[in-house]
Amino acid sequence: MKLKKPIALITIIFLIFDGFSQDYVHSTKDIDKVEIIANTRIILKTHNNPSLLISDSENKHIKKGALGLKPTFGKDNTDFNVFVEQNNSTLRVESFQPRIADPLVIYLPETIKISVESRINNDINISDFKNEVEAKTNRGDIKIINVKGPVIVENARGNTFIVFEEVSQNSPISIINSHGDIDITIPENTKADIEVSVPRGELYTDLELISVENSEEEEDKMRSTRTIKSKLNDGGVSIMIVASLGNIYLRKE
Amino acid sequence: MNCKEIKYLITYYQDNNLDYVSKTLVEEHIKSCSSCTQIHQEFIYLIDTINQIQEELPDNDLELAFNDMLAKEKEVLKISKSRVLKPKNKLLKSILKVAAALLLMISSYLFGSYKRNTSQINEIAILRQEKTKMLTIATLSLMENESASKRIQAVKYSQELENPDDEILNALINEMLYDKLVNVRLAAARALERFSENNMVKNAYIQALRTEENTSMQIELIEILAYIKEMRAIPKMKELLNDENTPIFIKDQLKSELKNLI
């Protein structure tokens, strides 16, 4: 009987704190994909719960005076200046915080598909996801770590840095930077058909890329666009990498 | 899921193009339904067969040998009509009988082989038609997919079609002009290159150069239009060259390509 008292006390304390917690949680039980759009820096991490979590400790809550009122220039149903809406199996998360505000930090299950867009010019950091990742920004850097893919990146003026834990053979990977550099690390045993273009930059790699045979005409064109088509470990999933003005660093793990 | 839906999804399942939930549902259904298990097995067999027998072509020597043999046979028949063979002894008669039997057997064998080859050619043609049909369906349906990676997969499927119809070309053009991600637009632009002699494709490249704002796509389009020597692109190229918002490296490329075109 004595033992039960501390447990009950801890439970009561936990419930009290939980009641005070201002985290936003949305179940991802029936969700296949989460689309996130924000003006601020976006940080996506994984957790072991089947839910989307915007934690009070890592995100800026709206001011007390705004509680219970509606914003004029944005939408908010989370009290974090973020609007979350479910459309069939897709969960859309839109942040209306200004560009210079603190980052938007979101936790999701690692197996969910994600699509992230920084609407203005901010960075995107994504780590540990094991399903499709799409990321788009205009001027920020994109950092995607410990993923399996497929990965799709469109980056206009920032740098892109990706580390693949393994490369999924499910469907194509495509990374396109208009101005910045691209730095990609993949496991040495990855099977892939790799097409790399560096029209104004250079490709640096330590991978054994075996060039695919092309017709003379094709060779001429590929030389002028500085494109190389090659097979890695006898070929596999399609990987297209384009850095229009920057360099590409393709590394083996 | 019912059997009809499973039949539709089997292509995607086999190509690993289903999301986790759909994949699991298909697997569970196949396990519990003998009819769909058979369809799945037949599909795997069909794909394996297509991949294995692509290089098998009828042997010209075989046909020639058969024709030669047939000609000889006709010759023998002619001789037998013109002159009645009257063997002088029983031994000669027996030898001729054995020879005739052997000739008949060889002719039958060669004729059978020829027929088998003809039926194989028909089978290959049917399988190729089926493959084209499946690739066309997969291309068109995946282009509607929400996932950008799956849309690029659709573009890759279209590249496996030897002579894609206008519906496929229009779908590729649509992706090149209007997809929200440059990754899909650029993949479509590259896939369309082998049809750059087609007027519809040429017009689409010119239209894309007029509307495209992404510099990676602009570089690609300028390269393609210069490569196919499309003179109608010159006015837009000049306009971009004179536009103060055009990045310097694009202007450098425009100058270089315009020199070659004009």
Interface residues (C-beta under 8 A of the other chain):
Chain A: D32 K33 T90 T111 K113 N131 E132 E134 K136 P150 I152 V153 E154 A156 Q169 N170 S171 P172 I173 S174 I175 I176 N177 S178 H179 P199 R200 K221 S224 T225 S238 M240 V242 S244 L245
Chain B: N16 N17 D19 Y20 V21 E146 S147 A148 S149 K150 I152 Q153 K156 L181 V182 N183 V184 L186 A187 N214 T215 S216 I219 E220 E223 Y227 P247 F249 Q253
